[in-house]
C-alpha cells in the first residue's frame, strides 16, 4: 500500500471529493488521516498489509456495525468502506480531557457497547479466547524463577480456571483492547475506536480491566477501591437496564485469567530470569522491563486479594501473594502503578 490518501472512486461517489488531509498517529497496523469533505470532517483509516490484515479489517467493520445499535452512541458512525483497500471512513470526534472519575462513565459506556450484541449475532465475530495451558506453564515457571514454592493443587486450580474461562457463557460485543487512547471522551459521551481485535464473549473479561490494570494496554492505572466499586456498580446497573438481566458473577476468575494472559510486557518479564534481574542495579533496567515488573506486582496483588475467599482459587491466591512479596523484596524500589491515566 502506498502512503497516499486511499480515497478511491467508490468513496468519492458516496461522500464527495476529499479536501485537505493530515496524517494522524496510529499503530503500525494501520494508517489514519483526518480529511475535510464538503459536508464534514471525517477520519479515514486503512489497515496495512499483513498476514491477518483482512481478518482485522473484517472484525472492525463487523464490530462498528454491531456497536451502532446502541441508543446512546458508543462508537463513531461508519460512513463508508472500501473493502478492496481495507479502508473505513468514520465520523470525526473531538476528544476531551477525561474527568478524574472517568472510569465510572467508561464502565457505563462499556456496558452499552457490550449490550449491543444479541444471541443471534453468534458467528458475526470470533469467540473471545482466554489463557491456555501454555500460559499456565509460563506463570508457574515464573514462580520457580522467583524461587517461590508452588504448593500441590495450584496447577490443577489454574487448569480448571482455564477451562472455566473457555466455557464461560456470553455473547457481549467485546472491544478487544478497550484502553486509554481507544476511548474518546466527547461532548456527547464516550466512544470506543479501533476494533481490530473485537470478539464475542463474557463482558466480565473487559469489566475486569478496571481492577487488573488494562492488560492489553501500553499504560496501566489503578483506581481507588471506592471508585472501582462505583464503576463496577454503574456497569452492572446499565447492563441490567439494557438487557433485563444481571451481569454474571466471575470477576475474580476474569482477573486471574488476565494475570495469566496479560500483555506482552508481562510475558517479557516471565521470560527473564529473576536471579539475573536481581543482580542488575535498578537504575540500569530498561523502561519496558521495569514497567513489566510494576504491572506484574499490581496484578499479583489484585488476584491475591480477589481470590482469597474463592473456593476454587485459594492456592492461587496464596501463590500470587507470595510472588508479589518476593518481587518487592528483590526490587524494593518498585512503585505502585499510577492512579491517573497519562
N, C-alpha and C positions, 0 to 999 in steps of 0.2 A: 504494500500500500504506500502511496506517496503521501507527502506531508501537506498537499493542497487540501482545501476545504472540500469534503466529499458531499457535494450538493448537486446531484445529477438531475436529469430531465424530469424524472417522476416527482422528485421533491419540489422542483420548480413549478411543475404543473399544479401540484397540490397546495403549495404555500407561497408561491411567487419567487422572484429572484432575490438572492441574498445581497445585502448591502455590506457594510463594514463587518469584519470579523476579527476576533482576537483569540489566540490560543490560551487556554486555561491550564492550570496544573492538574495532573491526573496521575493515576498509577501507570506503570509500564505496560499494563494490559490494554490500555485504551488511549485515544486522543480525543480531546474535548475542546470545543470552540464556543465562544459567545458570539452570536450572529444577530445582526439587525435585519429584520424584514420590514416590509412596508407597514404591517399592522401591529407588530410586536417584536420584542427581543426574545430570542429562543436560545436553547442550548443544543448543540449538535455533538453527539457522542458516537465515535466509531471504535469498535472492538478490533484490536490489531491482530495480525496473523499469529497463529499458534496452534498447537495440537488440539486444544479444547476451545478455540475461539467460537466455533459455531454453537457449541453447547452453551457457553456463557452468554452469547447473544440471545439464544432461544429462551434461556432462563430469565434474562432480564425483561424481554418483551412479555413473556407469559406473566411474570410477577407484576409488572406495571399494569397489565390489563386486569388482573385479579384485584390488585390494590385500588384500582379506580372505582370499585364498587362502593367504597366507604362513603357514608353520608357526609361525614366531615373529612375533607381530603387529607390523605396521609402520604400521597405520592404526587410527584409532578405529573401534569397531564402529558400523555404520549400523543403528540400531534401528528407524527408521520414516521414511517420506517422505510428503509431501503435494504431488504434482506441480502441482496447480492453483494452489497458493500459493507454489510453489518453496521448500518447506521441507524441511530434513533434521533428524532428531533423532539425535544422536550420543552415544556413550559419553563421559562426562566423565573427563578425565585430569588429574592434578596434575603440573605442570611443576616440575622441579628445576633448580637451577643447574648448568650443564654443567661437566664436568671440564676441566682445562687442555688435555688431548689429545683433546677432544671430537670432532675431525674423524675420528678413527680409527673410533669407534663409529658416527658419522654415515655414513661410507663403507660400512661393513658393512650398516647399515640401508638405505642407498640401493641396494646390490646386491640385497638381499632384495626391496625394492619392485620394482625393475626386472625381476627374475626371475619375478614373478607372472604376467606376460602370456605368452601362448603364440602360436605361429604362427596358430592358427585364431581368434585374437582380432582379427585384422586387420579393420578396419571398426567395431570397438566404440568407437574413439576416432579423431579425425583424426590424420593423419600429421604428425610434427614438421616445422615449417617453419624453414629456416635463413635465412641472409642472402641477399640478391638483388643484382641489378646496381645498383639504386639505392643500396644500402649501399656497394658498391664505389666508385661515383662520389662518394658523400659522403666516404668515407675519403680518396680522392685529392684532393678539394677541400680537406680539412683540411691535408694535406701542403702544398698550394700556399699556403694561408693562413699556414702556419708558415714559408714560404719554404725548404722542404726539397725539393731536386730529386728527381723521380721518374724513375728510370732506365728505359730501354727494357726491356720484358718484364714489369715489375711488374703492369701492368694485366692482362696475359694470365695471369699467375700467380694473381691474385685471381679472375679469371673462372673459371679451372679449379678453384680451391678451392670456389667457389660450386657448381659442377657436381658435384664430388666429394661435398660435403655433401648435396646434393639427392638423390644416388643412393645414399647410404650405406645399407647393409642394417641390419636390426634391427627387432625388434618389442617392445622393452622398454617397460614402463609408465613413462613419464616424468611426473614430477610437474608440471613446467612452471614452477615458482617455488619450488624447494626451498631456501629461505633461512632464516637465523636468524629465529625467530618463527613459521615454518611447520614447525618441528621441535620436538616436545615431548620433553624428556628426563624419562622417568618411571622409577619403581622397577622396571619390567619391560622397560625398553629404550626406544629412540627410536621415536616415532610421528610420521608426517607428517600435516599437515592442510592444508586449503584447496587443493583440486584443480581449481579452476575453469579452469585452463589446461592440464590434463593432455592427453597425446598418446601416440602410439606411435612408437618410433624407436630410434636407437642410444643405449645407455646412456652412451657416452663423452661425449655432449653435456652430461650432468649431472655425471659424474665430473670434467669439466673445471672445474666451479665452484670446486673447491678451489684450483686454481692461478691461474685467471684472475680470481678475486675476486668470485664471486656476482653475475653480470652482470644479473640481473633484480631485484636487491635494493636496498633503501634503505641498507644498510650493507655494507661490504667489509672483509674481513680477509685477512691474508697470513701463512700459517704458515711455519715454517722448512722448509728442504729435507728434513732427516731426518724431520720429522713428515709432510710431504707424501708422502714415499716410503713410510712406514708405512701411511698411509691408502690410497694407491693400491694398494699390495700387498694390504692387507686386502680392498679391494673385489674385486680380481681373484681372490683366493683364495675368497671367498664366492661369487662368480659361478660359478666353476668347480665348487664343491661342489654348488651348486643346479641347475646346468644341464648339467654334464658336458662343458662346452666352455670354451675360453679366451676371455676378452674380446678383442675386436678391437683391433688397433693403430689409431692415428689420433688420439692425444690432442693432438698438435701441430696437426693440422687443426682439431680441435674448439676449441682455444683461439684460433686465428687467426679462426675463424668468429665467436666471441664478441667479438673485438676489432672486427669489422665491425658486428655486430648489437647490441652491448651496450645497456644500459638507457637510459632517457630522459635522464638527466643527461649521459651521454656524447654523445647526439645533440645536446643543447643546446650542448655545448662545440664541436661541429663547426660549428654554425650561426653561432657568434660569430667575428668577425674577430680573429685572433691579434694583429694590429697594434693594434687598438683595445684589447684586453685588456692588452697590454703597457704602455700608457700610464696604466692605472688603478693607483693605489697598492694594494699587497696588502691593506692594512687596510680598503679600501673595497669589496673584492669581496664578493658575496653568498655565503652559506653554500653554496647549490647550485652556483654556478659554481666556487668553489674546490674543492668536493668532486668535481665533474666532472673538473677537471684532475688532481686527485690520483689518481682512478681510472684515467684515461686513461694517465697516466705509468706506473702499475703494469702495466696490460695491455700497453702497448707494450714494456715491459721483459721481461715473460713471453714474449710472442710472439717478440721479437728473439732471446732465448736458445733457446727451444724449436725454432725453425725454422732455426737457424744451420747445421745439418748436414742439413736437409731438402732433398733434391734438387729438389723442385718449388716450394720457397718461399724460396730463398736471397736473391732480390732483395727479397722481403717482409721478411725478417729484417734486411737492411741498412737498408731504409726505416724500419722500426719503431724500430730503434736510433737512427737519425739524428733521427727525430721526437722521441723521448724526450729525447735530448741537447739538442735545440733548445728544448724546453719547459723544461728545467731551467736553461738559460741565460736564457730570458725571465722565468721565475718561480723564482728561486733559493730562495725561502722555502718552496716546496712540501715537505711532509713525506711520508714513506712512509705507506702505508695501515696502520692499526693491526694489531698481531699478535693482539689479543684481541677476541672478539666483545663487543658492548655489552651 
